[in-house]
């Protein structure tokens, strides 16, 4: 069973930065895409950023230029560097990975709160 362990959330002031990490373990198959989603209270879960196995990345328009996704394939770890954070970035952030056979796994979520 694949396990995803997230870390790095917390409380930060507007304009600040946070770095999220998600380490995947236990997969019998290689991991293809790794990404981050978020869900704010009363809203649907939305894609924040994804890094495909081919190295391409996609970002939500709302975070382009502020967030950067990266991955360490040797460690099966994906990162999300979040800069210039805004109150509207407040949400629970979920790690998401898809393995070679198309199985999708979710992390437990980490809270990010942007507030003065």
N, C-alpha and C positions, 0 to 999 in steps of 0.2 A: 504494500500500500504506500502510495506516495504521500510524503509529509512535507508541508510548506511551513517554514518558521519565519515569521515577519518580525522586524524590529525597526525602531527609529522614529516612531510617531511621538507626538507630544504637543505641548502648547508653545506657540511662538507668536511674536508680535508681527503686525503687518510690515511687510518689507523684509522679513527675516528669511532664514533658510532652514531646511531640514533634509536629511537624507534617509530614505527608506531602504531596507534590505530585505531580501527574501531568499532563503536557502531551501532548495529542494533536495529531498533524499528519498531513497527507496524505489526509484523507478527502474523497472526491468528494461524499459525501452529508452532510447535517447530522447532528450527533450528538444522539441522544435521551438515554438513560440513561447516567449515569456513576457508578461505584461502586468500592468496595474490598472485597476478599475477603482472607482470611488462611488460612495453613496451618501448623499447628504440627507438629513431628516426630511421626510415627506417627498423625496424625489427618487426617481429610478436610478439603478446602478448604471454608471456610464464609463466608457473607456477613457482612460487618461493617456496611456502610452503603451505601445507594444513593440517588441523587438523580435523579428522573425528569425528563423534559423539561418536564413540567407544573409542576415546582417542588416536588413532594411528596418527602418523604424517609422512608426506613425504616431502622431500626437493629436489629441483633441485641440481644436482651434483655440480654446480658452487657455491652454497652457503652453502653446508654442512660443519659443523664445525665453521661457522661464524655467521649464522643467527639462531634464535630460535623463533618458533611460540608457542604462548600460548593463552589460552582463559579463560574468566570468564563467566561461563554459567549463573550465577545469573544476570549478567549485559548484557548478549548477546554481549559481546565485545571480539574481537580478537586482539592480539598484535603481532608485529614482531620486535624482538630485532635484530638489525643489527650491528655487530661488524666487525672490520678489513675491513672497506669498501674500495673498489677499484674503480678507475674511470669507469671500465666496469659495475659497479652496477648502474651507472647513468641511470635513467628511470623514467617514471611515474608509480607509484605503485597503483594497484587497489585492493580493498577489494572485496571478492566474498563469498557469502553465499548461501547455498542450504537448503530449508526447508524440512519438513517431506514428503511433497507430490511432491517433485522434482522440485519445482520452484527455479530458480536461479536469484540472484540479484547482481548488481554491484555497487560499490561506484563510486564517481565522479573522483577519482584519486588524488594522491598527488605527487608532484615532489620531487625526490631525486637527488641531484647533488653532485657528489664526484669530487672535483677539488682543486688543490693547488693555 
